[in-house]
Amino acid sequence: MKLVKQTKNSLEKLHLPVLIVQGESDGIVPASSAEFIYHKVPSRQKEMFYLPDCKHHVCHEPCAEQLFEKVEHFLKKAI
């Protein structure tokens, strides 16, 4: 909880490309948190990416390949 509190105060300083990923079936972090981050970050290059049927550990879910493709695409655009 301490880390979340400190991070919230730093979001307004992010001006680099940001990709926010949220599993739609995440039972730990609500989608409203991803939306909060998206609206707080002032970066001009930011994207929100929802993974349907994925839970909290998106890298270990069946949707992981879709996630990795999105990250690769985002990084190539950001360069």
PDB file of N, CA, C and O in Angstrom:
ATOM      1  N   MET A   1       0.834  -1.192   0.000  1.00  0.00           N
ATOM      2  CA  MET A   1       0.000   0.000   0.000  1.00  0.00           C
ATOM      3  C   MET A   1       0.878   1.256   0.000  1.00  0.00           C
ATOM      4  O   MET A   1       0.514   2.277  -0.583  1.00  0.00           O
ATOM      5  N   LYS A   2       2.042   1.168   0.661  1.00  0.00           N
ATOM      6  CA  LYS A   2       2.963   2.306   0.670  1.00  0.00           C
ATOM      7  C   LYS A   2       3.439   2.640  -0.736  1.00  0.00           C
ATOM      8  O   LYS A   2       3.508   3.804  -1.130  1.00  0.00           O
ATOM      9  N   LEU A   3       3.764   1.587  -1.481  1.00  0.00           N
ATOM     10  CA  LEU A   3       4.251   1.767  -2.851  1.00  0.00           C
ATOM     11  C   LEU A   3       3.176   2.409  -3.727  1.00  0.00           C
ATOM     12  O   LEU A   3       3.471   3.303  -4.520  1.00  0.00           O
ATOM     13  N   VAL A   4       1.944   1.960  -3.587  1.00  0.00           N
ATOM     14  CA  VAL A   4       0.836   2.528  -4.363  1.00  0.00           C
ATOM     15  C   VAL A   4       0.689   4.006  -4.037  1.00  0.00           C
ATOM     16  O   VAL A   4       0.496   4.823  -4.937  1.00  0.00           O
ATOM     17  N   LYS A   5       0.775   4.350  -2.781  1.00  0.00           N
ATOM     18  CA  LYS A   5       0.635   5.744  -2.354  1.00  0.00           C
ATOM     19  C   LYS A   5       1.747   6.616  -2.952  1.00  0.00           C
ATOM     20  O   LYS A   5       1.480   7.717  -3.435  1.00  0.00           O
ATOM     21  N   GLN A   6       2.979   6.129  -2.918  1.00  0.00           N
ATOM     22  CA  GLN A   6       4.102   6.881  -3.473  1.00  0.00           C
ATOM     23  C   GLN A   6       3.999   7.000  -4.988  1.00  0.00           C
ATOM     24  O   GLN A   6       4.315   8.043  -5.560  1.00  0.00           O
ATOM     25  N   THR A   7       3.559   5.933  -5.626  1.00  0.00           N
ATOM     26  CA  THR A   7       3.458   5.924  -7.081  1.00  0.00           C
ATOM     27  C   THR A   7       2.402   6.907  -7.569  1.00  0.00           C
ATOM     28  O   THR A   7       2.608   7.585  -8.575  1.00  0.00           O
ATOM     29  N   LYS A   8       1.290   6.990  -6.881  1.00  0.00           N
ATOM     30  CA  LYS A   8       0.225   7.920  -7.272  1.00  0.00           C
ATOM     31  C   LYS A   8       0.766   9.341  -7.402  1.00  0.00           C
ATOM     32  O   LYS A   8       0.372  10.076  -8.307  1.00  0.00           O
ATOM     33  N   ASN A   9       1.658   9.726  -6.511  1.00  0.00           N
ATOM     34  CA  ASN A   9       2.208  11.078  -6.530  1.00  0.00           C
ATOM     35  C   ASN A   9       3.205  11.291  -7.666  1.00  0.00           C
ATOM     36  O   ASN A   9       3.532  12.432  -7.993  1.00  0.00           O
ATOM     37  N   SER A  10       3.684  10.221  -8.263  1.00  0.00           N
ATOM     38  CA  SER A  10       4.674  10.335  -9.334  1.00  0.00           C
ATOM     39  C   SER A  10       4.067  10.280 -10.727  1.00  0.00           C
ATOM     40  O   SER A  10       4.737  10.627 -11.700  1.00  0.00           O
ATOM     41  N   LEU A  11       2.834   9.860 -10.844  1.00  0.00           N
ATOM     42  CA  LEU A  11       2.216   9.687 -12.158  1.00  0.00           C
ATOM     43  C   LEU A  11       2.210  10.963 -12.992  1.00  0.00           C
ATOM     44  O   LEU A  11       2.390  10.914 -14.209  1.00  0.00           O
ATOM     45  N   GLU A  12       2.008  12.085 -12.351  1.00  0.00           N
ATOM     46  CA  GLU A  12       1.930  13.359 -13.065  1.00  0.00           C
ATOM     47  C   GLU A  12       3.269  13.798 -13.645  1.00  0.00           C
ATOM     48  O   GLU A  12       3.334  14.780 -14.385  1.00  0.00           O
ATOM     49  N   LYS A  13       4.326  13.083 -13.317  1.00  0.00           N
ATOM     50  CA  LYS A  13       5.662  13.420 -13.812  1.00  0.00           C
ATOM     51  C   LYS A  13       6.051  12.591 -15.031  1.00  0.00           C
ATOM     52  O   LYS A  13       7.118  12.810 -15.604  1.00  0.00           O
ATOM     53  N   LEU A  14       5.212  11.650 -15.435  1.00  0.00           N
ATOM     54  CA  LEU A  14       5.545  10.751 -16.547  1.00  0.00           C
ATOM     55  C   LEU A  14       5.214  11.387 -17.897  1.00  0.00           C
ATOM     56  O   LEU A  14       4.050  11.593 -18.242  1.00  0.00           O
ATOM     57  N   HIS A  15       6.262  11.689 -18.640  1.00  0.00           N
ATOM     58  CA  HIS A  15       6.082  12.274 -19.969  1.00  0.00           C
ATOM     59  C   HIS A  15       6.655  11.365 -21.049  1.00  0.00           C
ATOM     60  O   HIS A  15       6.801  11.781 -22.198  1.00  0.00           O
ATOM     61  N   LEU A  16       6.978  10.136 -20.690  1.00  0.00           N
ATOM     62  CA  LEU A  16       7.504   9.176 -21.642  1.00  0.00           C
ATOM     63  C   LEU A  16       6.358   8.275 -22.101  1.00  0.00           C
ATOM     64  O   LEU A  16       5.286   8.304 -21.496  1.00  0.00           O
ATOM     65  N   PRO A  17       6.553   7.477 -23.153  1.00  0.00           N
ATOM     66  CA  PRO A  17       5.486   6.584 -23.607  1.00  0.00           C
ATOM     67  C   PRO A  17       5.061   5.603 -22.503  1.00  0.00           C
ATOM     68  O   PRO A  17       5.898   5.040 -21.799  1.00  0.00           O
ATOM     69  N   VAL A  18       3.752   5.414 -22.372  1.00  0.00           N
ATOM     70  CA  VAL A  18       3.211   4.567 -21.309  1.00  0.00           C
ATOM     71  C   VAL A  18       2.153   3.630 -21.892  1.00  0.00           C
ATOM     72  O   VAL A  18       1.232   4.066 -22.582  1.00  0.00           O
ATOM     73  N   LEU A  19       2.299   2.349 -21.606  1.00  0.00           N
ATOM     74  CA  LEU A  19       1.298   1.347 -21.965  1.00  0.00           C
ATOM     75  C   LEU A  19       0.731   0.787 -20.672  1.00  0.00           C
ATOM     76  O   LEU A  19       1.465   0.237 -19.851  1.00  0.00           O
ATOM     77  N   ILE A  20      -0.558   0.926 -20.495  1.00  0.00           N
ATOM     78  CA  ILE A  20      -1.232   0.438 -19.297  1.00  0.00           C
ATOM     79  C   ILE A  20      -2.008  -0.810 -19.699  1.00  0.00           C
ATOM     80  O   ILE A  20      -2.844  -0.762 -20.601  1.00  0.00           O
ATOM     81  N   VAL A  21      -1.733  -1.918 -19.036  1.00  0.00           N
ATOM     82  CA  VAL A  21      -2.356  -3.204 -19.364  1.00  0.00           C
ATOM     83  C   VAL A  21      -3.220  -3.643 -18.188  1.00  0.00           C
ATOM     84  O   VAL A  21      -2.811  -3.561 -17.030  1.00  0.00           O
ATOM     85  N   GLN A  22      -4.418  -4.109 -18.509  1.00  0.00           N
ATOM     86  CA  GLN A  22      -5.347  -4.552 -17.472  1.00  0.00           C
ATOM     87  C   GLN A  22      -6.043  -5.830 -17.925  1.00  0.00           C
ATOM     88  O   GLN A  22      -6.599  -5.884 -19.022  1.00  0.00           O
ATOM     89  N   GLY A  23      -6.012  -6.840 -17.095  1.00  0.00           N
ATOM     90  CA  GLY A  23      -6.797  -8.046 -17.344  1.00  0.00           C
ATOM     91  C   GLY A  23      -8.242  -7.768 -16.970  1.00  0.00           C
ATOM     92  O   GLY A  23      -8.511  -7.295 -15.866  1.00  0.00           O
ATOM     93  N   GLU A  24      -9.167  -8.050 -17.860  1.00  0.00           N
ATOM     94  CA  GLU A  24     -10.573  -7.736 -17.590  1.00  0.00           C
ATOM     95  C   GLU A  24     -11.172  -8.586 -16.464  1.00  0.00           C
ATOM     96  O   GLU A  24     -12.189  -8.212 -15.881  1.00  0.00           O
ATOM     97  N   SER A  25     -10.550  -9.719 -16.161  1.00  0.00           N
ATOM     98  CA  SER A  25     -11.048 -10.573 -15.079  1.00  0.00           C
ATOM     99  C   SER A  25     -10.150 -10.495 -13.844  1.00  0.00           C
ATOM    100  O   SER A  25     -10.147 -11.399 -13.008  1.00  0.00           O
ATOM    101  N   ASP A  26      -9.395  -9.412 -13.742  1.00  0.00           N
ATOM    102  CA  ASP A  26      -8.486  -9.216 -12.609  1.00  0.00           C
ATOM    103  C   ASP A  26      -9.297  -9.031 -11.330  1.00  0.00           C
ATOM    104  O   ASP A  26     -10.062  -8.074 -11.206  1.00  0.00           O
ATOM    105  N   GLY A  27      -9.128  -9.939 -10.391  1.00  0.00           N
ATOM    106  CA  GLY A  27      -9.844  -9.854  -9.125  1.00  0.00           C
ATOM    107  C   GLY A  27      -9.054  -9.127  -8.050  1.00  0.00           C
ATOM    108  O   GLY A  27      -9.534  -8.975  -6.926  1.00  0.00           O
ATOM    109  N   ILE A  28      -7.844  -8.673  -8.381  1.00  0.00           N
ATOM    110  CA  ILE A  28      -6.990  -7.996  -7.409  1.00  0.00           C
ATOM    111  C   ILE A  28      -6.989  -6.483  -7.637  1.00  0.00           C
ATOM    112  O   ILE A  28      -7.182  -5.708  -6.700  1.00  0.00           O
ATOM    113  N   VAL A  29      -6.772  -6.074  -8.876  1.00  0.00           N
ATOM    114  CA  VAL A  29      -6.726  -4.651  -9.215  1.00  0.00           C
ATOM    115  C   VAL A  29      -7.925  -4.318 -10.105  1.00  0.00           C
ATOM    116  O   VAL A  29      -8.051  -4.863 -11.201  1.00  0.00           O
ATOM    117  N   PRO A  30      -8.807  -3.426  -9.639  1.00  0.00           N
ATOM    118  CA  PRO A  30      -9.983  -3.085 -10.440  1.00  0.00           C
ATOM    119  C   PRO A  30      -9.620  -2.257 -11.684  1.00  0.00           C
ATOM    120  O   PRO A  30      -8.615  -1.546 -11.694  1.00  0.00           O
ATOM    121  N   ALA A  31     -10.439  -2.359 -12.712  1.00  0.00           N
ATOM    122  CA  ALA A  31     -10.215  -1.611 -13.957  1.00  0.00           C
ATOM    123  C   ALA A  31     -10.158  -0.111 -13.704  1.00  0.00           C
ATOM    124  O   ALA A  31      -9.505   0.622 -14.447  1.00  0.00           O
ATOM    125  N   SER A  32     -10.825   0.341 -12.678  1.00  0.00           N
ATOM    126  CA  SER A  32     -10.813   1.781 -12.365  1.00  0.00           C
ATOM    127  C   SER A  32      -9.399   2.259 -12.034  1.00  0.00           C
ATOM    128  O   SER A  32      -9.089   3.434 -12.232  1.00  0.00           O
ATOM    129  N   SER A  33      -8.542   1.374 -11.536  1.00  0.00           N
ATOM    130  CA  SER A  33      -7.156   1.757 -11.246  1.00  0.00           C
ATOM    131  C   SER A  33      -6.393   2.049 -12.528  1.00  0.00           C
ATOM    132  O   SER A  33      -5.633   3.015 -12.593  1.00  0.00           O
ATOM    133  N   ALA A  34      -6.590   1.221 -13.548  1.00  0.00           N
ATOM    134  CA  ALA A  34      -5.933   1.445 -14.840  1.00  0.00           C
ATOM    135  C   ALA A  34      -6.432   2.752 -15.453  1.00  0.00           C
ATOM    136  O   ALA A  34      -5.648   3.521 -16.010  1.00  0.00           O
ATOM    137  N   GLU A  35      -7.718   2.996 -15.350  1.00  0.00           N
ATOM    138  CA  GLU A  35      -8.296   4.236 -15.874  1.00  0.00           C
ATOM    139  C   GLU A  35      -7.761   5.451 -15.117  1.00  0.00           C
ATOM    140  O   GLU A  35      -7.497   6.491 -15.720  1.00  0.00           O
ATOM    141  N   PHE A  36      -7.604   5.323 -13.818  1.00  0.00           N
ATOM    142  CA  PHE A  36      -7.040   6.403 -12.998  1.00  0.00           C
ATOM    143  C   PHE A  36      -5.635   6.742 -13.486  1.00  0.00           C
ATOM    144  O   PHE A  36      -5.300   7.911 -13.680  1.00  0.00           O
ATOM    145  N   ILE A  37      -4.819   5.708 -13.683  1.00  0.00           N
ATOM    146  CA  ILE A  37      -3.447   5.917 -14.158  1.00  0.00           C
ATOM    147  C   ILE A  37      -3.468   6.600 -15.517  1.00  0.00           C
ATOM    148  O   ILE A  37      -2.740   7.567 -15.743  1.00  0.00           O
ATOM    149  N   TYR A  38      -4.300   6.098 -16.419  1.00  0.00           N
ATOM    150  CA  TYR A  38      -4.373   6.671 -17.767  1.00  0.00           C
ATOM    151  C   TYR A  38      -4.681   8.168 -17.722  1.00  0.00           C
ATOM    152  O   TYR A  38      -4.064   8.953 -18.443  1.00  0.00           O
ATOM    153  N   HIS A  39      -5.614   8.554 -16.894  1.00  0.00           N
ATOM    154  CA  HIS A  39      -6.013   9.971 -16.827  1.00  0.00           C
ATOM    155  C   HIS A  39      -5.035  10.836 -16.051  1.00  0.00           C
ATOM    156  O   HIS A  39      -4.993  12.049 -16.255  1.00  0.00           O
ATOM    157  N   LYS A  40      -4.256  10.243 -15.175  1.00  0.00           N
ATOM    158  CA  LYS A  40      -3.274  10.998 -14.384  1.00  0.00           C
ATOM    159  C   LYS A  40      -1.972  11.247 -15.134  1.00  0.00           C
ATOM    160  O   LYS A  40      -1.331  12.279 -14.937  1.00  0.00           O
ATOM    161  N   VAL A  41      -1.577  10.309 -15.991  1.00  0.00           N
ATOM    162  CA  VAL A  41      -0.303  10.416 -16.709  1.00  0.00           C
ATOM    163  C   VAL A  41      -0.450  11.445 -17.833  1.00  0.00           C
ATOM    164  O   VAL A  41      -1.329  11.302 -18.684  1.00  0.00           O
ATOM    165  N   PRO A  42       0.391  12.473 -17.849  1.00  0.00           N
ATOM    166  CA  PRO A  42       0.272  13.521 -18.873  1.00  0.00           C
ATOM    167  C   PRO A  42       0.947  13.184 -20.209  1.00  0.00           C
ATOM    168  O   PRO A  42       0.901  13.992 -21.137  1.00  0.00           O
ATOM    169  N   SER A  43       1.556  12.037 -20.319  1.00  0.00           N
ATOM    170  CA  SER A  43       2.255  11.665 -21.542  1.00  0.00           C
ATOM    171  C   SER A  43       1.338  11.800 -22.759  1.00  0.00           C
ATOM    172  O   SER A  43       0.154  11.467 -22.700  1.00  0.00           O
ATOM    173  N   ARG A  44       1.905  12.295 -23.858  1.00  0.00           N
ATOM    174  CA  ARG A  44       1.129  12.394 -25.100  1.00  0.00           C
ATOM    175  C   ARG A  44       1.029  11.045 -25.789  1.00  0.00           C
ATOM    176  O   ARG A  44       0.138  10.817 -26.607  1.00  0.00           O
ATOM    177  N   GLN A  45       1.939  10.163 -25.455  1.00  0.00           N
ATOM    178  CA  GLN A  45       1.962   8.834 -26.069  1.00  0.00           C
ATOM    179  C   GLN A  45       1.634   7.805 -24.985  1.00  0.00           C
ATOM    180  O   GLN A  45       2.518   7.284 -24.304  1.00  0.00           O
ATOM    181  N   LYS A  46       0.340   7.533 -24.849  1.00  0.00           N
ATOM    182  CA  LYS A  46      -0.100   6.574 -23.848  1.00  0.00           C
ATOM    183  C   LYS A  46      -1.253   5.760 -24.428  1.00  0.00           C
ATOM    184  O   LYS A  46      -2.045   6.243 -25.237  1.00  0.00           O
ATOM    185  N   GLU A  47      -1.315   4.520 -23.986  1.00  0.00           N
ATOM    186  CA  GLU A  47      -2.369   3.616 -24.449  1.00  0.00           C
ATOM    187  C   GLU A  47      -2.856   2.764 -23.298  1.00  0.00           C
ATOM    188  O   GLU A  47      -2.122   2.446 -22.363  1.00  0.00           O
ATOM    189  N   MET A  48      -4.128   2.406 -23.406  1.00  0.00           N
ATOM    190  CA  MET A  48      -4.738   1.502 -22.451  1.00  0.00           C
ATOM    191  C   MET A  48      -5.041   0.217 -23.217  1.00  0.00           C
ATOM    192  O   MET A  48      -5.600   0.270 -24.312  1.00  0.00           O
ATOM    193  N   PHE A  49      -4.684  -0.920 -22.663  1.00  0.00           N
ATOM    194  CA  PHE A  49      -4.895  -2.199 -23.334  1.00  0.00           C
ATOM    195  C   PHE A  49      -5.544  -3.175 -22.369  1.00  0.00           C
ATOM    196  O   PHE A  49      -4.950  -3.545 -21.357  1.00  0.00           O
ATOM    197  N   TYR A  50      -6.759  -3.588 -22.682  1.00  0.00           N
ATOM    198  CA  TYR A  50      -7.491  -4.550 -21.857  1.00  0.00           C
ATOM    199  C   TYR A  50      -7.365  -5.937 -22.471  1.00  0.00           C
ATOM    200  O   TYR A  50      -7.492  -6.105 -23.684  1.00  0.00           O
ATOM    201  N   LEU A  51      -7.121  -6.904 -21.641  1.00  0.00           N
ATOM    202  CA  LEU A  51      -7.038  -8.299 -22.074  1.00  0.00           C
ATOM    203  C   LEU A  51      -8.273  -9.037 -21.575  1.00  0.00           C
ATOM    204  O   LEU A  51      -8.418  -9.287 -20.379  1.00  0.00           O
ATOM    205  N   PRO A  52      -9.163  -9.384 -22.505  1.00  0.00           N
ATOM    206  CA  PRO A  52     -10.382 -10.101 -22.089  1.00  0.00           C
ATOM    207  C   PRO A  52     -10.043 -11.474 -21.514  1.00  0.00           C
ATOM    208  O   PRO A  52      -9.103 -12.132 -21.960  1.00  0.00           O
ATOM    209  N   ASP A  53     -10.802 -11.884 -20.542  1.00  0.00           N
ATOM    210  CA  ASP A  53     -10.660 -13.204 -19.909  1.00  0.00           C
ATOM    211  C   ASP A  53      -9.313 -13.420 -19.226  1.00  0.00           C
ATOM    212  O   ASP A  53      -8.939 -14.563 -18.962  1.00  0.00           O
ATOM    213  N   CYS A  54      -8.585 -12.362 -18.936  1.00  0.00           N
ATOM    214  CA  CYS A  54      -7.301 -12.493 -18.235  1.00  0.00           C
ATOM    215  C   CYS A  54      -7.438 -11.972 -16.812  1.00  0.00           C
ATOM    216  O   CYS A  54      -8.183 -11.032 -16.534  1.00  0.00           O
ATOM    217  N   LYS A  55      -6.694 -12.615 -15.928  1.00  0.00           N
ATOM    218  CA  LYS A  55      -6.714 -12.229 -14.519  1.00  0.00           C
ATOM    219  C   LYS A  55      -5.535 -11.314 -14.220  1.00  0.00           C
ATOM    220  O   LYS A  55      -5.064 -10.599 -15.104  1.00  0.00           O
ATOM    221  N   HIS A  56      -5.065 -11.333 -13.001  1.00  0.00           N
ATOM    222  CA  HIS A  56      -4.041 -10.389 -12.539  1.00  0.00           C
ATOM    223  C   HIS A  56      -2.650 -10.639 -13.127  1.00  0.00           C
ATOM    224  O   HIS A  56      -1.956  -9.690 -13.490  1.00  0.00           O
ATOM    225  N   HIS A  57      -2.247 -11.874 -13.221  1.00  0.00           N
ATOM    226  CA  HIS A  57      -0.901 -12.197 -13.709  1.00  0.00           C
ATOM    227  C   HIS A  57      -0.939 -12.412 -15.223  1.00  0.00           C
ATOM    228  O   HIS A  57      -0.805 -13.537 -15.705  1.00  0.00           O
ATOM    229  N   VAL A  58      -1.121 -11.325 -15.960  1.00  0.00           N
ATOM    230  CA  VAL A  58      -1.341 -11.405 -17.404  1.00  0.00           C
ATOM    231  C   VAL A  58      -0.196 -12.082 -18.157  1.00  0.00           C
ATOM    232  O   VAL A  58      -0.424 -12.676 -19.211  1.00  0.00           O
ATOM    233  N   CYS A  59       1.001 -12.007 -17.647  1.00  0.00           N
ATOM    234  CA  CYS A  59       2.148 -12.649 -18.313  1.00  0.00           C
ATOM    235  C   CYS A  59       2.094 -14.169 -18.223  1.00  0.00           C
ATOM    236  O   CYS A  59       2.783 -14.862 -18.971  1.00  0.00           O
ATOM    237  N   HIS A  60       1.283 -14.686 -17.313  1.00  0.00           N
ATOM    238  CA  HIS A  60       1.206 -16.129 -17.102  1.00  0.00           C
ATOM    239  C   HIS A  60      -0.162 -16.696 -17.490  1.00  0.00           C
ATOM    240  O   HIS A  60      -0.472 -17.849 -17.193  1.00  0.00           O
ATOM    241  N   GLU A  61      -0.955 -15.892 -18.140  1.00  0.00           N
ATOM    242  CA  GLU A  61      -2.295 -16.308 -18.555  1.00  0.00           C
ATOM    243  C   GLU A  61      -2.252 -16.804 -19.997  1.00  0.00           C
ATOM    244  O   GLU A  61      -1.266 -16.580 -20.699  1.00  0.00           O
ATOM    245  N   PRO A  62      -3.313 -17.476 -20.443  1.00  0.00           N
ATOM    246  CA  PRO A  62      -3.377 -17.900 -21.847  1.00  0.00           C
ATOM    247  C   PRO A  62      -3.277 -16.724 -22.830  1.00  0.00           C
ATOM    248  O   PRO A  62      -2.906 -16.920 -23.988  1.00  0.00           O
ATOM    249  N   CYS A  63      -3.597 -15.530 -22.385  1.00  0.00           N
ATOM    250  CA  CYS A  63      -3.559 -14.336 -23.244  1.00  0.00           C
ATOM    251  C   CYS A  63      -2.157 -13.732 -23.345  1.00  0.00           C
ATOM    252  O   CYS A  63      -1.986 -12.689 -23.977  1.00  0.00           O
ATOM    253  N   ALA A  64      -1.174 -14.351 -22.747  1.00  0.00           N
ATOM    254  CA  ALA A  64       0.177 -13.771 -22.687  1.00  0.00           C
ATOM    255  C   ALA A  64       0.744 -13.447 -24.062  1.00  0.00           C
ATOM    256  O   ALA A  64       1.390 -12.413 -24.235  1.00  0.00           O
ATOM    257  N   GLU A  65       0.515 -14.309 -25.034  1.00  0.00           N
ATOM    258  CA  GLU A  65       1.051 -14.059 -26.378  1.00  0.00           C
ATOM    259  C   GLU A  65       0.479 -12.770 -26.960  1.00  0.00           C
ATOM    260  O   GLU A  65       1.195 -12.002 -27.603  1.00  0.00           O
ATOM    261  N   GLN A  66      -0.798 -12.537 -26.737  1.00  0.00           N
ATOM    262  CA  GLN A  66      -1.452 -11.298 -27.185  1.00  0.00           C
ATOM    263  C   GLN A  66      -0.816 -10.089 -26.485  1.00  0.00           C
ATOM    264  O   GLN A  66      -0.595  -9.050 -27.108  1.00  0.00           O
ATOM    265  N   LEU A  67      -0.533 -10.233 -25.216  1.00  0.00           N
ATOM    266  CA  LEU A  67       0.129  -9.175 -24.446  1.00  0.00           C
ATOM    267  C   LEU A  67       1.508  -8.875 -25.015  1.00  0.00           C
ATOM    268  O   LEU A  67       1.850  -7.713 -25.236  1.00  0.00           O
ATOM    269  N   PHE A  68       2.299  -9.913 -25.254  1.00  0.00           N
ATOM    270  CA  PHE A  68       3.655  -9.717 -25.755  1.00  0.00           C
ATOM    271  C   PHE A  68       3.661  -9.045 -27.126  1.00  0.00           C
ATOM    272  O   PHE A  68       4.523  -8.212 -27.411  1.00  0.00           O
ATOM    273  N   GLU A  69       2.708  -9.405 -27.965  1.00  0.00           N
ATOM    274  CA  GLU A  69       2.594  -8.766 -29.280  1.00  0.00           C
ATOM    275  C   GLU A  69       2.260  -7.285 -29.132  1.00  0.00           C
ATOM    276  O   GLU A  69       2.811  -6.442 -29.841  1.00  0.00           O
ATOM    277  N   LYS A  70       1.362  -6.976 -28.215  1.00  0.00           N
ATOM    278  CA  LYS A  70       0.978  -5.578 -27.982  1.00  0.00           C
ATOM    279  C   LYS A  70       2.163  -4.776 -27.462  1.00  0.00           C
ATOM    280  O   LYS A  70       2.398  -3.656 -27.916  1.00  0.00           O
ATOM    281  N   VAL A  71       2.902  -5.325 -26.528  1.00  0.00           N
ATOM    282  CA  VAL A  71       4.068  -4.642 -25.971  1.00  0.00           C
ATOM    283  C   VAL A  71       5.099  -4.397 -27.064  1.00  0.00           C
ATOM    284  O   VAL A  71       5.651  -3.301 -27.160  1.00  0.00           O
ATOM    285  N   GLU A  72       5.362  -5.397 -27.880  1.00  0.00           N
ATOM    286  CA  GLU A  72       6.328  -5.239 -28.974  1.00  0.00           C
ATOM    287  C   GLU A  72       5.883  -4.144 -29.942  1.00  0.00           C
ATOM    288  O   GLU A  72       6.686  -3.304 -30.347  1.00  0.00           O
ATOM    289  N   HIS A  73       4.612  -4.157 -30.309  1.00  0.00           N
ATOM    290  CA  HIS A  73       4.071  -3.135 -31.221  1.00  0.00           C
ATOM    291  C   HIS A  73       4.199  -1.741 -30.595  1.00  0.00           C
ATOM    292  O   HIS A  73       4.599  -0.787 -31.262  1.00  0.00           O
ATOM    293  N   PHE A  74       3.859  -1.639 -29.328  1.00  0.00           N
ATOM    294  CA  PHE A  74       3.931  -0.350 -28.621  1.00  0.00           C
ATOM    295  C   PHE A  74       5.358   0.162 -28.574  1.00  0.00           C
ATOM    296  O   PHE A  74       5.596   1.345 -28.817  1.00  0.00           O
ATOM    297  N   LEU A  75       6.308  -0.701 -28.268  1.00  0.00           N
ATOM    298  CA  LEU A  75       7.712  -0.289 -28.189  1.00  0.00           C
ATOM    299  C   LEU A  75       8.247   0.138 -29.553  1.00  0.00           C
ATOM    300  O   LEU A  75       9.011   1.099 -29.646  1.00  0.00           O
ATOM    301  N   LYS A  76       7.858  -0.558 -30.593  1.00  0.00           N
ATOM    302  CA  LYS A  76       8.307  -0.173 -31.941  1.00  0.00           C
ATOM    303  C   LYS A  76       7.761   1.183 -32.341  1.00  0.00           C
ATOM    304  O   LYS A  76       8.450   1.954 -33.009  1.00  0.00           O
ATOM    305  N   LYS A  77       6.516   1.490 -31.938  1.00  0.00           N
ATOM    306  CA  LYS A  77       5.932   2.801 -32.217  1.00  0.00           C
ATOM    307  C   LYS A  77       6.613   3.899 -31.414  1.00  0.00           C
ATOM    308  O   LYS A  77       6.757   5.027 -31.886  1.00  0.00           O
ATOM    309  N   ALA A  78       7.024   3.567 -30.217  1.00  0.00           N
ATOM    310  CA  ALA A  78       7.595   4.563 -29.301  1.00  0.00           C
ATOM    311  C   ALA A  78       9.000   5.001 -29.699  1.00  0.00           C
ATOM    312  O   ALA A  78       9.466   6.061 -29.282  1.00  0.00           O
ATOM    313  N   ILE A  79       9.675   4.183 -30.508  1.00  0.00           N
ATOM    314  CA  ILE A  79      11.066   4.496 -30.876  1.00  0.00           C
ATOM    315  C   ILE A  79      11.115   5.585 -31.909  1.00  0.00           C
ATOM    316  O   ILE A  79      12.199   5.980 -32.339  1.00  0.00           O
TER     317      ILE A  79
END
